Amino acid sequence: MTRIDAVVDDFLADKGKGRGGESGNYRRDAARELDRFVSFLDDENRPTEFDDLSPSDLRAYARQLARQGWTAGTVRTYYAYVSSFCGWAVREGFLPENIAQRREATEPLPAENGRTSGDQQAWSPADRRALTSFVDERVREAFAGEDSRAAIAACRDRALVYLLSYSGVRGAEVLADRNDDRRDGVRWRDVELDDRYLTVFAKKQRFDDRGLPEPVVNPIRRYRTELDPPSDDWPVFPTFHRPTLADRIETELADRGYDDAAIADARADRTVFETCLALDVAPPSITTDAGRRILRRLCDEADINLDDDNDYLQPHGARRGAGEVLVRTFGHAAAARALDNSEEIVREHYSHIEAGDMADRMTDAFEEIDGE
């Protein structure tokens, strides 16, 4: 019996025999997704050997991917790496067939061609107003109290909501990604409020600048003033999870030569977050998963009810909502530049806008002819 994780490296080595840069990118991305798959099997107490693996296990994994709030294309791309691995396992004699391609396995995946561009979540102007108004009110209430951490947390959440609402950035460009060590969250050194841009590690695997529209600037500026980070190396969106912060403090101070007594003394009469600020111990950034949880919580607290199958305003919906505005206002080419996408992709994602415009022109044409 062969363990699944025991042959992942063999699969990646075989894939590495392809064409230079493409094979390197494929191997990196495949390694990340197969690590996610193996972890899922282990965490869910599912089979870890090929002999016991069944389509129901792949179905459960497909459902797990579909629940992450990613776009349909992203979910299908991530699943494709696992399917490719299973196909390789068939050729190697570990599986009798590619069970990842069985209908019962792929059924939870979002439809590839069954949805129009307009069917995917995009924050409407009303959604944006509802959520931004709510986080504005939370900040006002937090400052009316005496809990400085609550004020910082409210400012952080508002800054995140405004950034997603108006800039069109991807969540993985500003928050930490557990599956990519290079994406550890945007830092204050990457933020230029006077010139209104943000430097991110883009999807194209390079650093790039994103514009910060005026509505984003003041919430981030107010948040920075309240947080007052000791250095520009701090993440813009730090976690407030106490056990995580305590571990970071202990590790960082131990590296600086503090013994247990000195660490305890440094933390005396301070919360863990106050200790981080006082001693310049930079916390980890919140993750993309945590960002989704924050948006879900805010939507619940704001009593924002959606008229579709989504139960909260998701990060990718903010990006698509921003894209809607940009395409309608400036056209596909300018929207593509702002969103860091090709014009072809933008035309595909927002084809419903072009279809609506064409319908208006057709209506005008028929009215002109019929009116003669």
Backbone hydrogen bonds in HBPLUS format (Angstrom, degrees):
<---DONOR---> <-ACCEPTOR-->    atom                        ^
c    i                          cat <-CA-CA->   ^        H-A-AA   ^      H-
h    n   atom  resd res      DA  || num        DHA   H-A  angle D-A-AA Bond
n    s   type  num  typ     dist DA aas  dist angle  dist       angle   num
A0050-PHE N   A0002-THR O   3.10 MM  48  6.09 157.6  2.15 172.9 171.1     1
A0006-ALA N   A0003-ARG O   3.22 MM   3  5.31 141.1  2.38  97.7 108.6     2
A0004-ILE N   A0048-THR O   2.84 MM  44  5.72 167.5  1.85 144.7 148.0     3
A0007-VAL N   A0004-ILE O   3.35 MM   3  6.04 164.2  2.37 117.6 121.1     4
A0010-ASP N   A0007-VAL O   3.10 MM   3  5.12 120.9  2.46  95.5 110.2     5
A0011-PHE N   A0007-VAL O   3.09 MM   4  6.46 157.0  2.15 152.9 158.5     6
A0012-LEU N   A0008-VAL O   2.97 MM   4  6.30 161.8  2.01 154.6 159.5     7
A0013-ALA N   A0009-ASP O   2.87 MM   4  6.03 151.1  1.95 144.0 152.0     8
A0014-ASP N   A0010-ASP O   3.01 MM   4  6.26 156.6  2.06 148.0 153.4     9
A0015-LYS N   A0011-PHE O   2.99 MM   4  6.28 155.1  2.06 148.0 155.2    10
A0016-GLY N   A0012-LEU O   2.96 MM   4  6.12 131.1  2.20 136.9 150.0    11
A0016-GLY N   A0013-ALA O   3.13 MM   3  4.96 129.3  2.40  90.4 104.2    12
A0017-LYS N   A0014-ASP O   3.24 MM   3  5.68 165.2  2.26 111.9 114.7    13
A0018-GLY N   A0015-LYS O   3.38 MM   3  6.12 155.9  2.44 121.2 121.9    14
A0023-SER N   A0019-ARG O   2.75 MM   4  5.48 168.4  1.76 167.3 165.7    15
A0024-GLY N   A0020-GLY O   3.06 MM   4  6.33 156.8  2.11 152.9 160.2    16
A0025-ASN N   A0021-GLY O   2.96 MM   4  6.20 163.1  1.99 152.2 155.7    17
A0026-TYR N   A0022-GLU O   2.83 MM   4  6.00 160.1  1.87 150.1 156.6    18
A0027-ARG N   A0023-SER O   2.81 MM   4  5.92 164.7  1.83 149.9 154.0    19
A0028-ARG N   A0024-GLY O   3.09 MM   4  6.24 161.4  2.12 145.8 150.7    20
A0029-ASP N   A0025-ASN O   3.01 MM   4  6.21 172.1  2.02 154.2 156.1    21
A0030-ALA N   A0026-TYR O   2.74 MM   4  5.80 162.8  1.76 156.1 162.1    22
A0031-ALA N   A0027-ARG O   2.85 MM   4  5.88 157.5  1.90 145.0 151.2    23
A0032-ARG N   A0028-ARG O   3.14 MM   4  6.40 155.7  2.20 144.8 150.8    24
A0033-GLU N   A0029-ASP O   3.05 MM   4  6.34 163.5  2.08 151.4 155.1    25
A0034-LEU N   A0030-ALA O   2.84 MM   4  5.98 158.7  1.88 154.9 160.8    26
A0035-ASP N   A0031-ALA O   3.01 MM   4  6.04 148.8  2.10 140.9 149.3    27
A0036-ARG N   A0032-ARG O   3.07 MM   4  6.36 147.5  2.18 140.0 148.9    28
A0037-PHE N   A0033-GLU O   2.92 MM   4  6.19 150.6  2.00 141.6 149.8    29
A0038-VAL N   A0034-LEU O   2.87 MM   4  6.05 167.3  1.89 151.3 153.9    30
A0039-SER N   A0035-ASP O   2.99 MM   4  6.07 158.6  2.04 143.0 149.3    31
A0040-PHE N   A0036-ARG O   2.93 MM   4  6.13 149.2  2.03 141.4 150.0    32
A0041-LEU N   A0037-PHE O   3.03 MM   4  6.37 161.2  2.06 153.4 157.0    33
A0042-ASP N   A0038-VAL O   3.05 MM   4  6.30 159.6  2.09 147.8 153.4    34
A0043-ASP N   A0039-SER O   2.77 MM   4  5.91 167.0  1.78 154.6 158.6    35
A0044-GLU N   A0040-PHE O   2.92 MM   4  5.94 153.2  1.99 151.1 157.4    36
A0046-ARG N   A0041-LEU O   2.79 MM   5  4.75 165.0  1.81 154.6 154.4    37
A0045-ASN N   A0042-ASP O   3.22 MM   3  5.16 163.9  2.25 104.6 108.0    38
A0052-ASP N   A0049-GLU O   3.20 MM   3  5.81 145.3  2.33 114.1 122.3    39
A0053-LEU N   A0050-PHE O   3.11 MM   3  5.11 147.0  2.23 102.3 112.2    40
A0057-ASP N   A0054-SER O   2.99 MM   3  5.46 137.0  2.18 110.7 121.5    41
A0059-ARG N   A0055-PRO O   2.78 MM   4  6.03 148.2  1.88 148.2 158.5    42
A0060-ALA N   A0056-SER O   2.97 MM   4  6.14 155.0  2.03 139.2 145.0    43
A0061-TYR N   A0057-ASP O   3.08 MM   4  6.32 149.1  2.18 138.1 146.5    44
A0062-ALA N   A0058-LEU O   2.85 MM   4  6.08 158.1  1.90 148.3 154.2    45
A0063-ARG N   A0059-ARG O   2.94 MM   4  6.20 156.1  2.00 148.7 155.2    46
A0064-GLN N   A0060-ALA O   2.98 MM   4  6.22 148.3  2.09 139.6 148.4    47
A0065-LEU N   A0061-TYR O   2.96 MM   4  6.31 158.6  2.01 154.1 158.6    48
A0066-ALA N   A0062-ALA O   2.99 MM   4  6.20 159.1  2.03 147.2 153.2    49
A0067-ARG N   A0063-ARG O   3.14 MM   4  6.32 128.2  2.43 140.0 151.8    50
A0067-ARG N   A0064-GLN O   3.28 MM   3  5.34 141.8  2.43  97.3 107.6    51
A0068-GLN N   A0065-LEU O   3.17 MM   3  5.58 168.8  2.18 116.2 119.2    52
A0075-VAL N   A0071-THR O   3.04 MM   4  6.35 164.5  2.07 158.0 161.5    53
A0076-ARG N   A0072-ALA O   3.03 MM   4  6.25 166.7  2.05 153.5 156.9    54
A0077-THR N   A0073-GLY O   2.91 MM   4  6.04 149.9  2.00 143.3 152.2    55
A0078-TYR N   A0074-THR O   2.94 MM   4  6.16 165.3  1.96 155.3 158.2    56
A0079-TYR N   A0075-VAL O   2.99 MM   4  6.20 159.1  2.04 148.7 154.8    57
A0080-ALA N   A0076-ARG O   2.94 MM   4  6.02 142.4  2.09 138.1 148.2    58
A0082-VAL N   A0079-TYR O   3.05 MM   3  5.35 118.6  2.45 103.4 117.5    59
A0083-SER N   A0079-TYR O   2.95 MM   4  6.30 157.3  2.01 152.1 159.6    60
A0084-SER N   A0080-ALA O   2.83 MM   4  5.99 155.6  1.89 146.8 153.0    61
A0085-PHE N   A0081-TYR O   3.04 MM   4  6.27 152.1  2.12 140.9 148.5    62
A0086-CYS N   A0082-VAL O   2.94 MM   4  6.25 153.3  2.01 147.6 154.7    63
A0087-GLY N   A0083-SER O   2.89 MM   4  6.19 151.7  1.97 147.4 155.5    64
A0088-TRP N   A0084-SER O   2.93 MM   4  6.22 154.7  2.00 147.3 154.0    65
A0089-ALA N   A0085-PHE O   2.90 MM   4  6.17 148.1  2.00 142.7 152.2    66
A0090-VAL N   A0086-CYS O   3.02 MM   4  6.35 138.7  2.19 141.8 151.9    67
A0091-ARG N   A0087-GLY O   3.27 MM   4  6.66 158.4  2.31 146.3 150.4    68
A0092-GLU N   A0088-TRP O   2.97 MM   4  6.26 140.1  2.14 144.4 156.3    69
A0094-PHE N   A0089-ALA O   2.78 MM   5  5.08 144.4  1.90 161.0 158.4    70
A0095-LEU N   A0089-ALA O   3.34 MM   6  5.65 148.2  2.44 111.1 110.7    71
A0093-GLY N   A0090-VAL O   3.05 MM   3  5.12 154.7  2.12 102.7 110.7    72
A0099-ILE N   A0097-GLU O   2.96 MM   2  5.66 116.7  2.37 112.6  95.5    73
A0101-GLN N   A0098-ASN O   3.05 MM   3  5.79 165.2  2.07 119.7 124.3    74
A0102-ARG N   A0099-ILE O   3.23 MM   3  5.22 162.1  2.26 101.6 107.1    75
A0105-ALA N   A0102-ARG O   2.91 MM   3  5.26 135.1  2.12 106.0 119.2    76
A0106-THR N   A0102-ARG O   3.12 MM   4  6.46 153.8  2.19 156.5 164.0    77
A0107-GLU N   A0103-ARG O   3.04 MM   4  5.92 129.3  2.30 148.4 158.9    78
A0109-LEU N   A0106-THR O   2.98 MM   3  5.53 153.9  2.05 119.7 128.0    79
A0119-ASP N   A0116-THR O   3.02 MM   3  5.38 156.2  2.08 110.6 118.1    80
A0123-TRP N   A0317-GLY O   2.88 MM 194  5.41 162.3  1.91 124.6 123.6    81
A0127-ASP N   A0124-SER O   3.01 MM   3  4.97 114.4  2.46  95.4 111.4    82
A0128-ARG N   A0124-SER O   2.92 MM   4  6.25 164.7  1.94 160.1 163.4    83
A0129-ARG N   A0125-PRO O   2.94 MM   4  6.13 163.8  1.96 148.3 152.6    84
A0130-ALA N   A0126-ALA O   2.92 MM   4  6.03 160.6  1.96 147.2 152.8    85
A0131-LEU N   A0127-ASP O   2.99 MM   4  6.20 167.8  2.00 156.2 158.6    86
A0132-THR N   A0128-ARG O   2.89 MM   4  5.93 167.3  1.91 154.2 158.5    87
A0133-SER N   A0129-ARG O   2.90 MM   4  5.75 154.0  1.97 140.4 148.2    88
A0134-PHE N   A0130-ALA O   3.12 MM   4  6.19 149.1  2.22 134.9 143.2    89
A0135-VAL N   A0131-LEU O   3.01 MM   4  6.32 163.3  2.04 153.0 156.2    90
A0136-ASP N   A0132-THR O   2.96 MM   4  6.08 147.4  2.07 142.1 151.2    91
A0137-GLU N   A0133-SER O   3.07 MM   4  6.29 157.0  2.12 144.4 149.8    92
A0138-ARG N   A0134-PHE O   2.97 MM   4  6.30 151.3  2.05 147.0 155.6    93
A0139-VAL N   A0135-VAL O   3.11 MM   4  6.29 151.7  2.20 140.9 147.0    94
A0140-ARG N   A0136-ASP O   3.10 MM   4  6.46 158.6  2.14 148.3 154.0    95
A0141-GLU N   A0137-GLU O   2.94 MM   4  6.20 161.5  1.98 153.3 158.0    96
A0142-ALA N   A0138-ARG O   2.90 MM   4  6.05 151.9  1.98 143.4 151.5    97
A0143-PHE N   A0139-VAL O   3.01 MM   4  6.25 156.6  2.07 152.8 157.6    98
A0144-ALA N   A0140-ARG O   3.15 MM   4  6.34 130.6  2.41 136.2 149.0    99
A0144-ALA N   A0141-GLU O   3.17 MM   3  5.05 132.0  2.41  91.4 104.7   100
A0145-GLY N   A0142-ALA O   3.19 MM   3  5.39 148.8  2.29 100.9 109.8   101
A0151-ALA N   A0147-ASP O   3.15 MM   4  6.51 150.1  2.24 146.6 155.0   102
A0152-ILE N   A0148-SER O   2.94 MM   4  6.26 156.8  1.99 149.3 155.5   103
A0153-ALA N   A0149-ARG O   2.83 MM   4  6.07 163.8  1.86 152.9 157.4   104
A0154-ALA N   A0150-ALA O   2.92 MM   4  6.07 158.1  1.96 145.1 150.9   105
A0155-CYS N   A0151-ALA O   2.94 MM   4  6.13 156.3  1.99 145.9 152.6   106
A0156-ARG N   A0152-ILE O   2.79 MM   4  6.04 155.2  1.85 151.0 158.6   107
A0157-ASP N   A0153-ALA O   2.97 MM   4  6.19 166.8  1.98 151.5 154.2   108
A0158-ARG N   A0154-ALA O   2.97 MM   4  6.16 155.7  2.03 142.9 150.1   109
A0159-ALA N   A0155-CYS O   2.88 MM   4  6.06 162.1  1.91 150.2 155.1   110
A0160-LEU N   A0156-ARG O   2.99 MM   4  6.26 155.5  2.05 150.2 156.9   111
A0161-VAL N   A0157-ASP O   2.98 MM   4  6.21 163.0  2.01 149.8 154.1   112
A0162-TYR N   A0158-ARG O   2.92 MM   4  6.13 170.0  1.93 159.0 161.2   113
A0163-LEU N   A0159-ALA O   2.92 MM   4  5.99 157.3  1.97 144.3 151.2   114
A0164-LEU N   A0160-LEU O   2.98 MM   4  6.15 168.8  1.99 154.5 156.9   115
A0165-SER N   A0161-VAL O   2.87 MM   4  5.92 156.4  1.92 146.9 154.6   116
A0166-TYR N   A0162-TYR O   3.09 MM   4  6.09 161.1  2.13 151.8 153.5   117
A0167-SER N   A0163-LEU O   3.08 MM   4  5.57 153.0  2.16 142.7 148.7   118
A0173-GLU N   A0170-ARG O   2.97 MM   3  5.26 153.4  2.04 107.6 116.3   119
A0174-VAL N   A0171-GLY O   3.19 MM   3  5.65 154.0  2.27 110.3 117.2   120
A0175-LEU N   A0171-GLY O   2.93 MM   4  5.88 145.5  2.05 158.3 168.8   121
A0186-VAL N   A0174-VAL O   3.05 MM  12  4.74 166.1  2.07 112.3 114.6   122
A0176-ALA N   A0286-ILE O   3.00 MM 110  6.03 165.7  2.02 151.5 148.1   123
A0288-THR N   A0176-ALA O   2.87 MM 112  5.99 132.0  2.10 176.8 166.3   124
A0177-ASP N   A0183-ARG O   2.91 MM   6  5.52 159.2  1.95 154.7 152.3   125
A0180-ASP N   A0177-ASP O   3.09 MM   3  5.43 170.6  2.10 119.0 119.8   126
A0183-ARG N   A0180-ASP O   3.00 MM   3  5.61 156.3  2.05 118.5 125.5   127
A0236-VAL N   A0186-VAL O   2.93 MM  50  6.01 168.0  1.94 150.5 150.8   128
A0190-ASP N   A0187-ARG O   2.88 MM   3  5.38 153.5  1.95 111.9 120.6   129
A0188-TRP N   A0234-TRP O   3.08 MM  46  6.13 153.4  2.16 170.8 177.8   130
A0191-VAL N   A0188-TRP O   3.10 MM   3  5.27 167.5  2.12 111.0 114.6   131
A0189-ARG N   A0232-ASP O   3.02 MM  43  4.77 135.4  2.23 145.9 132.7   132
A0199-THR N   A0190-ASP O   2.94 MM   9  5.01 160.0  1.99 141.6 148.3   133
A0192-GLU N   A0197-TYR O   2.98 MM   5  5.39 163.5  2.00 175.9 172.7   134
A0196-ARG N   A0192-GLU O   2.73 MM   4  5.60 109.1  2.24 132.7 151.7   135
A0197-TYR N   A0192-GLU O   3.03 MM   5  5.39 155.5  2.10 139.7 147.2   136
A0212-LEU N   A0196-ARG O   2.96 MM  16  4.85 160.2  2.00 123.0 119.3   137
A0198-LEU N   A0210-ARG O   2.77 MM  12  5.10 147.9  1.88 144.4 155.4   138
A0210-ARG N   A0198-LEU O   2.67 MM  12  5.10 153.1  1.74 148.2 157.9   139
A0200-VAL N   A0208-ASP O   2.80 MM   8  5.53 162.9  1.83 168.3 169.2   140
A0208-ASP N   A0200-VAL O   2.83 MM   8  5.53 156.9  1.88 158.8 166.8   141
A0202-ALA N   A0206-ARG O   2.77 MM   4  5.52 147.9  1.87 152.6 151.0   142
A0205-GLN N   A0202-ALA O   3.03 MM   3  5.56 143.8  2.17 120.4 121.2   143
A0216-VAL N   A0213-PRO O   2.92 MM   3  5.70 150.8  2.01 125.9 134.1   144
A0217-VAL N   A0214-GLU O   3.13 MM   3  5.35 131.6  2.38 106.0 118.2   145
A0220-ILE N   A0216-VAL O   3.28 MM   4  6.44 160.9  2.31 153.7 159.2   146
A0221-ARG N   A0217-VAL O   2.82 MM   4  6.00 157.4  1.87 154.8 162.5   147
A0222-ARG N   A0218-ASN O   2.83 MM   4  5.94 169.4  1.84 158.2 160.4   148
A0223-TYR N   A0219-PRO O   3.02 MM   4  6.03 153.8  2.09 136.7 144.4   149
A0224-ARG N   A0220-ILE O   2.88 MM   4  6.08 158.1  1.92 148.5 153.9   150
A0225-THR N   A0221-ARG O   3.06 MM   4  6.31 158.6  2.11 148.1 153.7   151
A0226-GLU N   A0222-ARG O   3.06 MM   4  6.33 156.3  2.12 146.6 152.7   152
A0227-LEU N   A0223-TYR O   2.83 MM   4  6.02 164.5  1.85 156.6 161.2   153
A0228-ASP N   A0224-ARG O   2.71 MM   4  5.60 164.1  1.74 149.2 154.9   154
A0234-TRP N   A0231-SER O   3.36 MM   3  6.01 170.1  2.38 114.6 116.8   155
A0286-ILE N   A0237-PHE O   2.85 MM  49  6.07 162.0  1.88 171.4 166.1   156
A0239-THR N   A0284-PRO O   2.98 MM  45  6.08 155.8  2.04 165.0 160.6   157
A0245-LEU N   A0241-HIS O   2.97 MM   4  6.23 159.7  2.01 157.6 164.3   158
A0246-ALA N   A0242-ARG O   2.84 MM   4  6.03 160.5  1.88 157.7 163.3   159
A0247-ASP N   A0243-PRO O   3.01 MM   4  6.19 159.5  2.05 146.2 151.1   160
A0248-ARG N   A0244-THR O   3.01 MM   4  6.24 156.7  2.07 145.1 151.9   161
A0249-ILE N   A0245-LEU O   2.89 MM   4  6.13 159.6  1.93 152.9 157.9   162
A0250-GLU N   A0246-ALA O   3.02 MM   4  6.22 168.6  2.03 151.7 154.5   163
A0251-THR N   A0247-ASP O   2.97 MM   4  6.13 166.6  1.99 152.0 155.8   164
A0252-GLU N   A0248-ARG O   2.89 MM   4  5.94 167.7  1.91 151.0 155.1   165
A0253-LEU N   A0249-ILE O   2.89 MM   4  5.91 171.0  1.89 155.3 158.4   166
A0254-ALA N   A0250-GLU O   3.01 MM   4  5.95 150.8  2.10 138.7 147.1   167
A0255-ASP N   A0251-THR O   3.03 MM   4  6.24 152.0  2.11 144.0 151.4   168
A0256-ARG N   A0252-GLU O   3.09 MM   4  6.42 132.1  2.33 136.9 150.1   169
A0258-TYR N   A0253-LEU O   2.93 MM   5  5.39 161.6  1.96 153.8 147.6   170
A0257-GLY N   A0254-ALA O   3.04 MM   3  5.12 157.7  2.09 103.5 110.3   171
A0263-ILE N   A0259-ASP O   2.94 MM   4  6.21 155.8  2.00 156.4 163.8   172
A0264-ALA N   A0260-ASP O   2.95 MM   4  6.16 162.6  1.98 148.7 153.3   173
A0265-ASP N   A0261-ALA O   2.91 MM   4  6.12 153.2  1.98 144.2 152.0   174
A0266-ALA N   A0262-ALA O   2.87 MM   4  6.07 150.0  1.96 143.2 151.3   175
A0267-ARG N   A0263-ILE O   3.08 MM   4  6.34 139.3  2.25 144.0 154.3   176
A0268-ALA N   A0265-ASP O   3.24 MM   3  5.12 152.0  2.32  96.9 105.3   177
A0270-ARG N   A0267-ARG O   3.17 MM   3  5.48 150.8  2.26 136.2 130.6   178
A0275-THR N   A0271-THR O   2.93 MM   4  6.19 149.4  2.03 147.8 156.6   179
A0276-CYS N   A0272-VAL O   3.03 MM   4  6.34 152.9  2.11 143.0 149.6   180
A0277-LEU N   A0273-PHE O   3.04 MM   4  6.37 158.8  2.08 150.3 155.3   181
A0278-ALA N   A0274-GLU O   2.84 MM   4  6.02 165.3  1.87 150.8 155.2   182
A0279-LEU N   A0275-THR O   2.95 MM   4  5.96 157.9  1.99 152.3 156.8   183
A0280-ASP N   A0276-CYS O   2.91 MM   4  5.44 106.4  2.47 135.3 147.9   184
A0281-VAL N   A0276-CYS O   2.89 MM   5  4.49 158.2  1.94 128.6 135.6   185
A0291-GLY N   A0287-THR O   2.86 MM   4  6.18 150.8  1.95 147.0 155.8   186
A0292-ARG N   A0288-THR O   3.06 MM   4  6.37 151.4  2.14 145.2 151.5   187
A0293-ARG N   A0289-ASP O   3.01 MM   4  6.37 152.1  2.09 144.8 153.1   188
A0294-ILE N   A0290-ALA O   2.87 MM   4  6.17 152.5  1.95 150.6 157.9   189
A0295-LEU N   A0291-GLY O   3.10 MM   4  6.39 161.2  2.13 147.7 151.8   190
A0296-ARG N   A0292-ARG O   2.92 MM   4  6.16 157.1  1.97 148.8 155.5   191
A0297-ARG N   A0293-ARG O   2.91 MM   4  6.11 161.5  1.95 149.1 153.9   192
A0298-LEU N   A0294-ILE O   2.89 MM   4  6.12 163.8  1.91 153.9 158.4   193
A0299-CYS N   A0295-LEU O   2.94 MM   4  6.07 160.7  1.97 147.6 152.8   194
A0300-ASP N   A0296-ARG O   2.96 MM   4  6.21 153.9  2.03 146.4 153.8   195
A0301-GLU N   A0297-ARG O   2.88 MM   4  6.14 164.1  1.90 154.7 158.9   196
A0302-ALA N   A0298-LEU O   2.80 MM   4  5.94 149.7  1.89 146.7 155.6   197
A0304-ILE N   A0299-CYS O   2.98 MM   5  5.16 168.7  1.99 150.3 153.4   198
A0303-ASP N   A0300-ASP O   3.12 MM   3  5.02 151.6  2.21  97.6 106.2   199
A0317-GLY N   A0314-GLN O   2.93 MM   3  5.15 128.6  2.20 103.0 117.7   200
A0318-ALA N   A0314-GLN O   3.19 MM   4  6.67 139.1  2.36 147.7 159.2   201
A0318-ALA N   A0315-PRO O   3.04 MM   3  5.20 127.8  2.32  99.0 112.3   202
A0319-ARG N   A0315-PRO O   3.24 MM   4  6.67 156.1  2.30 149.6 155.1   203
A0320-ARG N   A0316-HIS O   2.98 MM   4  6.22 157.7  2.03 143.6 149.7   204
A0321-GLY N   A0317-GLY O   2.82 MM   4  5.94 147.4  1.93 138.2 147.9   205
A0322-ALA N   A0318-ALA O   2.92 MM   4  6.21 155.4  1.98 148.4 154.3   206
A0323-GLY N   A0319-ARG O   2.91 MM   4  6.18 153.4  1.98 143.4 151.5   207
A0324-GLU N   A0320-ARG O   2.87 MM   4  6.16 148.2  1.97 145.1 153.0   208
A0325-VAL N   A0321-GLY O   3.27 MM   4  6.61 158.5  2.31 146.6 150.3   209
A0326-LEU N   A0322-ALA O   3.02 MM   4  6.31 164.2  2.04 153.4 157.7   210
A0327-VAL N   A0323-GLY O   2.83 MM   4  5.95 167.7  1.85 157.5 160.4   211
A0328-ARG N   A0324-GLU O   3.03 MM   4  6.11 167.5  2.05 148.9 152.9   212
A0329-THR N   A0325-VAL O   2.94 MM   4  6.00 143.9  2.08 142.9 153.1   213
A0330-PHE N   A0326-LEU O   2.74 MM   4  5.55 165.6  1.76 149.1 154.3   214
A0331-GLY N   A0327-VAL O   2.97 MM   4  4.39 138.9  2.14 113.3 122.7   215
A0335-ALA N   A0331-GLY O   3.19 MM   4  6.28 158.0  2.24 146.4 153.1   216
A0336-ALA N   A0332-HIS O   2.84 MM   4  5.97 153.3  1.91 149.0 156.1   217
A0337-ARG N   A0333-ALA O   3.17 MM   4  6.51 153.1  2.24 147.1 153.3   218
A0338-ALA N   A0334-ALA O   3.07 MM   4  6.33 162.1  2.10 150.7 155.3   219
A0339-LEU N   A0335-ALA O   2.91 MM   4  6.02 150.2  2.00 150.4 158.3   220
A0340-ASP N   A0336-ALA O   3.01 MM   4  5.80 111.6  2.49 136.7 150.0   221
A0341-ASN N   A0336-ALA O   2.99 MM   5  4.85 171.4  1.99 144.1 146.9   222
A0340-ASP N   A0337-ARG O   3.43 MM   3  5.23 156.3  2.49  95.7 102.4   223
A0346-VAL N   A0342-SER O   3.05 MM   4  6.38 164.2  2.08 153.1 157.3   224
A0347-ARG N   A0343-GLU O   2.90 MM   4  6.09 158.4  1.94 148.6 154.4   225
A0348-GLU N   A0344-GLU O   3.01 MM   4  6.27 148.7  2.11 141.9 150.7   226
A0349-HIS N   A0345-ILE O   2.79 MM   4  6.06 163.8  1.82 157.6 161.6   227
A0350-TYR N   A0346-VAL O   2.94 MM   4  5.96 150.0  2.03 148.3 155.3   228
A0353-ILE N   A0350-TYR O   3.06 MM   3  5.66 144.8  2.19 112.3 120.9   229
A0355-ALA N   A0351-SER O   2.88 MM   4  6.13 155.1  1.94 149.9 157.8   230
A0356-GLY N   A0352-HIS O   2.93 MM   4  6.04 150.7  2.02 135.6 143.1   231
A0357-ASP N   A0353-ILE O   2.92 MM   4  6.24 156.9  1.97 150.2 156.5   232
A0358-MET N   A0354-GLU O   2.90 MM   4  6.12 156.9  1.96 146.6 153.0   233
A0359-ALA N   A0355-ALA O   2.90 MM   4  6.13 149.5  2.00 143.6 152.2   234
A0360-ASP N   A0356-GLY O   3.07 MM   4  6.39 150.7  2.16 145.3 152.2   235
A0361-ARG N   A0357-ASP O   3.08 MM   4  6.46 155.9  2.14 147.0 153.3   236
A0362-MET N   A0358-MET O   2.83 MM   4  6.10 158.6  1.88 152.3 158.6   237
A0363-THR N   A0359-ALA O   2.86 MM   4  6.07 156.0  1.92 146.6 153.3   238
A0364-ASP N   A0360-ASP O   2.96 MM   4  6.25 161.3  1.99 148.5 153.1   239
A0365-ALA N   A0361-ARG O   2.88 MM   4  6.13 153.9  1.95 147.0 154.6   240
A0366-PHE N   A0362-MET O   2.94 MM   4  6.22 165.6  1.96 156.5 158.7   241
A0367-GLU N   A0363-THR O   2.90 MM   4  6.08 161.7  1.93 153.3 159.1   242
A0368-GLU N   A0364-ASP O   2.93 MM   4  6.08 148.7  2.02 143.1 151.4   243
A0369-ILE N   A0365-ALA O   3.03 MM   4  6.32 159.0  2.07 148.9 154.2   244
A0370-ASP N   A0366-PHE O   2.72 MM   4  5.81 171.1  1.72 157.1 160.2   245
A0371-GLY N   A0367-GLU O   2.94 MM   4  5.69 132.8  2.17 129.6 140.8   246
A0372-GLU N   A0369-ILE O   3.13 MM   3  5.54 158.1  2.18 108.5 115.2   247
